Amino acid sequence: MSAAATASPARPVETTLLDLVQAVSEVAQSEAEVVATVHQMLRSGRVRLTGSFRGSILEDV
């Protein structure tokens, strides 16, 4: 078994929704791509929101 398979999952990146949307917008080609990318990042658990949306359920955001 490789070291990657036994390593603990990476800690989620903590950021505000505004900062996440701004960062994704810098590289996305369209608003639809921004929405889809942010949605996927939040659902995957790789990003955790802080600030006003901390602890929000994705469907509420």
Secondary structure per residue as TSV (DSSP state, phi and psi in degrees):
chain	resnum	aa	ss	phi	psi
A	1	M	-	360.0	135.6
A	2	S	-	-78.1	162.7
A	3	A	H	-62.9	-35.3
A	4	A	H	-64.6	-34.5
A	5	A	H	-72.4	-25.6
A	6	T	H	-99.2	-10.0
A	7	A	S	-71.7	150.0
A	8	S	-	-72.2	152.9
A	9	P	-	-59.8	149.5
A	10	A	-	-64.9	146.1
A	11	R	-	-69.2	136.4
A	12	P	-	-62.1	147.5
A	13	V	E	-73.2	132.4
A	14	E	E	-104.3	126.9
A	15	T	E	-157.4	163.8
A	16	T	-	-81.0	159.6
A	17	L	H	-61.7	-40.7
A	18	L	H	-60.1	-48.6
A	19	D	H	-63.5	-38.1
A	20	L	H	-64.9	-47.4
A	21	V	H	-62.7	-41.6
A	22	Q	H	-64.0	-42.2
A	23	A	H	-65.5	-44.4
A	24	V	H	-66.8	-37.7
A	25	S	H	-61.3	-28.7
A	26	E	T	-65.4	-25.0
A	27	V	T	-118.4	-11.3
A	28	A	-	-78.1	154.2
A	29	Q	S	-91.1	-16.8
A	30	S	S	-155.7	165.9
A	31	E	H	-63.3	-37.3
A	32	A	H	-61.6	-37.7
A	33	E	H	-68.5	-37.3
A	34	V	H	-60.8	-50.3
A	35	V	H	-60.6	-47.6
A	36	A	H	-63.2	-41.1
A	37	T	H	-68.8	-46.3
A	38	V	H	-61.7	-44.1
A	39	H	H	-57.7	-48.2
A	40	Q	H	-64.3	-40.8
A	41	M	H	-64.6	-40.0
A	42	L	H	-70.6	-43.7
A	43	R	H	-65.9	-31.5
A	44	S	H	-73.0	-18.6
A	45	G	T	84.8	2.7
A	46	R	S	-76.1	-17.9
A	47	V	E	-128.4	136.4
A	48	R	E	-121.6	130.5
A	49	L	E	-79.2	144.2
A	50	T	-	-118.5	-178.8
A	51	G	G	74.4	-146.5
A	52	S	G	-59.3	-29.7
A	53	F	G	-100.6	9.6
A	54	R	T	-56.6	130.4
A	55	G	T	77.5	1.4
A	56	S	-	-69.2	145.7
A	57	I	-	-78.4	138.7
A	58	L	G	-53.0	-41.8
A	59	E	G	-63.5	-22.7
A	60	D	G	-82.4	-19.2
A	61	V	-	-82.2	360.0
